[in-house]
Amino acid sequence: MGGVRASKSGPKPPEIVAPRLGAHLGDAIAEDAIDAELHSDERYVDADFTGLNLTSTSFIGCSFERARLLDTVLRGAQFSDCVLDELDAPTLSAPRSSWRSTTVAGSRIGSGELYESTWRSVVIEGGKINYLNARSAAWRDVAFRDCVIDELDLSYGKISRLVLDGCRIGTLDVSNASLTDVDLRGARLSTVNGLGGLAGAWITETQLFEFAPLLATQLGIHIAV
């Protein structure tokens, strides 16, 4: 790890572009999503996508309200200018997916497989996530607000302008991650794996003291009591 530096400035905040939804969205059902690879200006309300294979499907300017995702395959899917509200996703399988100018609010996600995903201008607000696997992801301009995440895996990821605001994180893994302007000051972190990957992140003085035992263990420092 590099040296510890104190600063009165701060990280660059995420540049968030809100989703642009059309004034008139067409009502759709989950089964409609398998009929085409591109869907735009559609509204899915109480839609059950359980078991559907939506590999490489694109959703542009779409709204999802109380959608259920169980064993839904979203590998390589694209969400652009979308709003996903109150998702029920025991398993969210979306590796190598792309998310741009999209908001996910008030949702419950069990296991989120989003490794090698690309996020640009994404907001995750409220809700609970048990495990979010974002290994080797490329995220830029991302905000998590008032979330509870048991385990957030950002290892090997390239993360720029990320903020965790009012979030509780059980385990944060940043092993071999590349972080730039990552703001952790508003998060409560219980455990951090791969402390060397925190280079480029911003923390508070209190958090630094909380991390001291972990740092000592990593560096092989013995503390006399």
C-alpha positions in Angstrom: 0.0 0.0 0.0 1.1 3.6 -0.5 1.5 6.1 2.3 -1.4 7.4 4.2 -2.3 11.0 3.1 -4.6 13.4 4.8 -6.5 15.9 2.6 -9.1 18.5 3.1 -10.5 18.2 -0.4 -12.3 15.0 -1.4 -13.0 12.6 -4.2 -14.7 13.6 -7.4 -18.4 12.7 -7.0 -20.2 10.4 -9.4 -21.7 12.2 -12.4 -25.2 10.7 -12.4 -27.5 11.1 -15.4 -31.1 10.2 -14.5 -33.0 7.7 -16.6 -34.9 9.3 -19.4 -38.3 7.5 -19.7 -40.7 8.3 -22.4 -44.0 10.0 -21.6 -46.0 7.0 -22.9 -44.8 3.5 -22.0 -46.4 0.4 -23.5 -47.6 -2.2 -21.1 -45.8 -5.5 -21.5 -45.7 -8.9 -19.8 -42.6 -11.0 -19.0 -43.1 -13.5 -21.8 -43.0 -10.6 -24.3 -39.3 -10.1 -23.4 -38.3 -13.4 -25.1 -39.8 -12.4 -28.4 -37.2 -9.9 -29.4 -33.6 -8.9 -28.5 -34.5 -5.2 -28.2 -37.2 -3.7 -26.1 -37.8 0.0 -25.7 -40.4 2.3 -23.9 -42.1 -0.6 -22.2 -43.5 -1.0 -18.7 -43.4 -4.3 -16.8 -45.7 -4.3 -13.7 -45.7 -7.4 -11.3 -44.0 -9.3 -14.1 -42.5 -12.7 -13.3 -39.4 -13.4 -15.3 -38.6 -16.7 -13.5 -36.6 -19.1 -15.6 -36.6 -17.0 -18.7 -33.4 -16.9 -20.9 -32.8 -13.2 -21.8 -29.2 -13.5 -22.8 -28.0 -10.4 -24.7 -31.5 -8.8 -24.5 -31.5 -5.0 -24.5 -34.0 -2.8 -22.5 -33.9 0.9 -23.4 -36.2 3.4 -21.6 -38.1 0.6 -19.8 -39.7 0.6 -16.3 -39.9 -2.5 -14.1 -42.2 -2.4 -11.1 -42.2 -5.3 -8.6 -40.6 -7.7 -11.1 -39.5 -11.1 -9.9 -36.2 -12.5 -11.2 -35.5 -16.1 -10.2 -33.1 -18.1 -12.2 -33.5 -15.5 -15.0 -30.6 -15.5 -17.4 -29.4 -12.0 -18.2 -25.9 -12.8 -19.3 -24.7 -9.9 -21.6 -28.0 -8.0 -21.2 -28.2 -4.3 -21.6 -30.2 -1.8 -19.4 -30.1 1.8 -20.6 -32.3 4.6 -19.2 -34.3 2.1 -17.1 -35.9 2.2 -13.7 -36.2 -1.0 -11.7 -38.3 -0.6 -8.6 -38.9 -3.2 -5.9 -37.2 -6.0 -7.6 -37.5 -9.5 -6.0 -34.4 -11.3 -7.2 -33.4 -14.3 -5.2 -30.8 -14.9 -7.9 -29.8 -12.2 -10.4 -27.6 -13.8 -13.0 -26.3 -11.0 -15.2 -22.6 -11.5 -15.8 -21.0 -9.3 -18.5 -24.2 -7.1 -18.6 -24.2 -3.4 -19.3 -26.0 -0.8 -17.2 -26.2 2.9 -18.2 -28.2 5.7 -16.7 -30.3 3.2 -14.7 -31.8 3.2 -11.2 -32.5 0.2 -9.0 -34.6 1.2 -6.0 -36.1 -0.6 -3.0 -35.1 -4.0 -4.2 -34.1 -7.3 -2.5 -31.4 -9.3 -4.2 -30.1 -12.6 -2.9 -27.2 -13.5 -5.0 -26.3 -11.0 -7.7 -23.8 -12.4 -10.2 -22.6 -9.3 -12.0 -19.0 -10.1 -12.6 -17.3 -8.4 -15.6 -20.3 -6.1 -15.8 -20.0 -2.5 -17.1 -21.9 0.3 -15.2 -22.1 3.9 -16.2 -24.2 6.4 -14.2 -26.0 3.8 -12.1 -27.8 4.4 -8.8 -28.7 1.6 -6.3 -31.0 3.0 -3.7 -32.5 1.3 -0.6 -33.1 -2.4 -0.3 -31.0 -5.4 0.7 -28.4 -7.4 -1.2 -27.0 -10.6 0.3 -24.1 -11.1 -2.1 -23.0 -8.8 -5.0 -20.3 -10.4 -7.2 -18.8 -7.6 -9.2 -15.4 -9.2 -9.8 -13.5 -7.7 -12.7 -16.3 -5.2 -13.3 -15.8 -1.8 -14.9 -17.9 0.8 -13.0 -17.8 4.5 -13.5 -20.2 7.1 -11.8 -22.0 4.8 -9.5 -23.9 5.6 -6.2 -25.2 3.2 -3.6 -27.5 5.0 -1.2 -29.1 3.6 2.1 -28.3 0.0 1.1 -27.5 -3.1 3.3 -25.1 -5.4 1.5 -23.8 -8.5 3.3 -20.9 -9.0 0.9 -19.7 -6.7 -1.9 -17.0 -8.2 -4.1 -15.1 -5.7 -6.2 -11.9 -7.7 -6.5 -10.0 -7.2 -9.8 -12.5 -4.4 -10.7 -11.8 -1.1 -12.2 -13.9 1.3 -10.2 -14.1 5.1 -10.7 -16.2 7.7 -9.0 -18.2 5.4 -6.7 -19.9 6.5 -3.5 -21.4 4.4 -0.7 -23.7 6.8 1.2 -25.6 5.6 4.2 -24.7 2.0 3.5 -23.9 -1.0 5.8 -21.4 -3.4 4.2 -20.6 -6.7 6.0 -17.6 -7.7 3.9 -16.0 -5.5 1.2 -13.5 -7.3 -1.0 -11.1 -5.0 -3.0 -8.4 -7.5 -3.7 -6.4 -6.4 -6.7 -8.9 -3.7 -7.5 -8.1 -0.4 -9.1 -10.0 2.4 -7.4 -10.2 6.0 -8.3 -12.3 8.6 -6.4 -14.1 5.9 -4.4 -15.9 7.4 -1.4 -16.3 5.0 1.5 -16.8 7.7 4.1 -20.6 7.3 4.4 -20.4 3.5 4.8 -20.2 1.3 7.8 -17.7 -1.5 7.0 -17.4 -4.5 9.1 -14.6 -6.4 7.3 -12.4 -5.4 4.3 -10.5 -8.1 2.3 -7.5 -7.1 0.2 -6.7 -3.9 2.0 -4.0 -3.1 -0.5 -6.8 -2.6 -3.0 -8.1 0.4 -1.0 -5.5 2.7 -2.7 -7.5 5.4 -4.3 -10.3 5.2 -1.9 -11.4 7.9 0.7 -12.1 7.0 4.3 -12.7 8.8 7.5 -10.2 9.0 10.4 -12.6 6.9 12.4 -12.6 4.2 9.7 -8.8 4.3 9.6 -8.7 3.5 13.4 -11.2 0.7 12.8 -9.0 -0.8 10.0 -5.9 -0.7 12.2 -6.1 -4.3 13.4 -6.6 -5.5 9.9 -3.7 -3.5 8.6 -1.5 -4.8 11.4 -2.4 -8.4 10.6 -1.7 -7.9 6.9 1.7 -6.2 7.6 2.6 -8.8 10.2 2.8 -6.2 13.0 2.5 -7.5 16.5 0.7 -5.2 18.9 1.6 -5.3 22.6 -1.2 -5.0 25.1 
